[in-house]
């Protein structure tokens, strides 16, 4: 397999963007209540799971030359995306429960999410249509699963504790490295034996690349606008307290 140089860099950048948007959304979720909290948790799950993990995965996949023309089973590809979003959402719900700062809760969320991310990866790999026999090295597969669990636990810890632009930037760089590391470890577990007698697949990579770019860019723009145009509950409380102080001072001067 030839993974090139540009593809891993692009995949890493996408993982970082998704992680950053997810961390910012998680920060809003920590400071919100009710429907607003659930909404931000959903946005965080789609950002981290859909863009940061799944988007990174298929960017890397589509830029990898496997020695033959490759096509992708669209329903299985979409299933892998759904798996990524659901497992990240589950991990966030477990980890960001109010008043529950226990390490075992974080560990449980990391285990569930990490196993789910690994399931997403290998579900996505099963979507490959190629005139070849694909096998996996079980030792490297186990290593990739372990990396996924550790990476997921670290990511959930960040969603629980990180706030502020610089902290989010640093955390997203670490998360992006962990996510892409898991992916390429899983890719190295794959062995391809071409079958010259099998029918050659008709590539649909260009359509997938176009769809991925449009949907990823559109989603990112929407989330950036949401973050820019809405304030967290904490910011709202600070603004209300400032307004009350101003009003009290105005009233005291008037007396």
C-alpha positions, 0 to 999 in steps of 0.5 A: 500500500502507498499512503503518500505524504499529503494524505496523512497530513490532510487526514490529521488536519481533519481529525484536529478540526473535528476534535477542536469543534467537538471540544468547544461544543463539549465546553458549551454542554458542560455549562448548559442544562436541559435541551441546550445541553443535549443539543451541544452533546449531539453536536460534539458527538457529530464533530468528534465522531463524524468529522474528526474520526470518520472523516479522517478515516475515509480521507486517509482511505481514499488517498491510499493506493492499494495496488488495484482499483478500489470501490466502496460499498456505500451502505456499509460506509454510511453504517461506519459513520453512524457507528462512529457518531453513536459510540462517541455520543455514548462516551460523552453521555457517560463522561459528562454526567453532572456531578460524576467526576469518577475515574471509573466513569471516564474509563468506562466511557473510554472503553466503550468509545474506543471499542466502538471506534475500532468497530467503525474502522474495521466496518469501514474497511469491510466496505472496500470492494477490490479484486483481492483477498484481504487478511489482517494481522491479529497482533497489529489489530489488537494493538490498534484496538488498544490505541483506540481505547487509550485515544478515546479515553484521552479525548473524553478526558479533554471533553471533561476538563479542557476550556479556553482557546489555547487549551482546546488547540493543544488538546485537538492536536493531541487528539488528532495525533491519537486518532490518526495513529489508531487508523494507520496502525489498523491499516498496517494490520491489513494484508492484500493479495491481488486476484488477477482473475477477479473482476476489477472494481469500478471506482466511486472514489471521486464521488465519495471525495466530493461528498466528503469535502462538501459535507465536512466543510458545510458542517464545520461552517455551521458549527463555527457559526453556532459557536460564534452566535450563541453564548454558553450559560456561564457567559450568560450568567456573567453578563447578567451579573454584570448588568445587575451590578451596573443597575445597582450602581446606577440606582445607588447614585440616583438615591 
